[in-house]
Amino acid sequence: MRLLNKIHLFLFISLSLGLKAQNYQERQKQLEAQKISIKKEIQQINTLINDSRKKSRSLVDELEDIQLKILVRDRLIRVNNSQVNNLNNIISNQNERIADLEVDLKKLKDEYSKIIYSSYKKKSSEMKLMFLFASENVNQAFRRFQYFKQYSKYRKEQADKIVSIQKEISRNIDSLDKRKTEKQNVIKENQSVRQILNQERNQQNTLYNNLLKDQKNYAAEIQEKEKQTKLIDNEIQKLIRLAIAESNNNNSSNFALTPEGRLISSNFELNKGSLPWPVREGIITRRFGTQPHPVVRTTTINSNGISIATSANAIAYSVFEGEVLSVYGFSGSNPGVLIRHGKYISNYQNLSSIFVKKGDKVMANDEIGIVFTNESTGKTVLKFNIFNELKPENPTIWLAK
């Protein structure tokens, strides 16, 4: 019974170690995918910034760009730190595995040496024949013959186990060496990223100190822009309210949905987290919700959507099937398009050309228009929203990662 308990304990420990190793390996793959995504984002930022540098640029533009680069590099450092920690777990797990295998190997070798010694003492063919001929009957002779066969088979199995464990130890040692090298490479990469980050922070501080001289003027300018943004948001809300009222003859504050509308709403919800981006390539430069302004740190701003910086002449695409609710244009802003998806609405604002009209049926990835490029700054930014009727939703949790 004690032996059986020990076997069960050994199997449980082996299974636990195997699951741990599998989890660590999966975590490493996820972190590597995150790192690749962040590095791609950094490349896109550098490309967008280099393109906009061809235009005349203000101090505020410079600060916004450098702040964006700093935020992304901070994320890269955090992912690298997580990778180092996870690699430490993998290395520790593999060291434990190698130690366990070496214990098993020693036990097998000790047992195998006893088998060989026993076989040596019984190796005489005459002794085997004598043992067989000494049988009292045919059945006993057969059982003794079977014993010799099983004993020989067992000895071979033990030898095969020893070779198998030796190979597994060798594989684990090779893997361990690779993981140690990988860890050192991540540490070196992080050191390099930190150096660049420190340079960018110094540049940011220099720019910010220059900005302090006219901070009041910049703060007033930002507040004026935020005021204009709020007015446009209110106008968009009015358009949505009007559409809701028209759908139910003013009897409710919610859309009256047809069976088709309910189906589209349901499908839209099922695609949460996997909707295509409204531009093929882009960087989120303003997040959803209340946040400090990236330049004037004493000013708080609020966004009911996201801003996506993209390349010049970028096309805006519909994120889901639906119907064009409105093609609008307000004083102080560039045109935009509202597309209804059952009770949900997607908004594509800051376009220079529009390819659709009110009432058009669109599918996911249909072209909506061309994103406007500011000639003075060289920046091309799409403002994108998702509404659940009148309630703004965070687009980042709807779009594919």
Buried (B, 14 or more C-beta within 10 A) or exposed (E): EEEEEEEEEEEEEEEEBEEBBEBBEEBBEEBBEBBEEBBEBBEBBEEBBEBBEEBEBEBBBBBBBBBBBBBBBBBBBEBBBBBBEBBEBBBEBBEBBBEBBEEBBEEBBEEBEEBBEEEEEEEEEEEBEEBBEEBEEEEEBEEBBEEEEEBEEEBEEBBEBBEEBBEBBEEBBEBBEEBBEBBEEBBEBBEEBBEBBEEBBEBBEEBBEEBEEEBEEBBEBBBEEBEBBEEBBEBBBEBBEEBBBEBEEEEEEEBEBEEEBEEBBEEBBEBEEEBBBBBEBBBBBBBBEEEEBBBBEEBEBEBBBBBBBBBBEBBBBBBBBBBBBBBBEBEEBBBBBBBBBBBBBBBBBBBEEBBBEEEBEBEBBBEBBBBBBBEEBBBBBBBBBBBEBEEBBBBBEBBEE
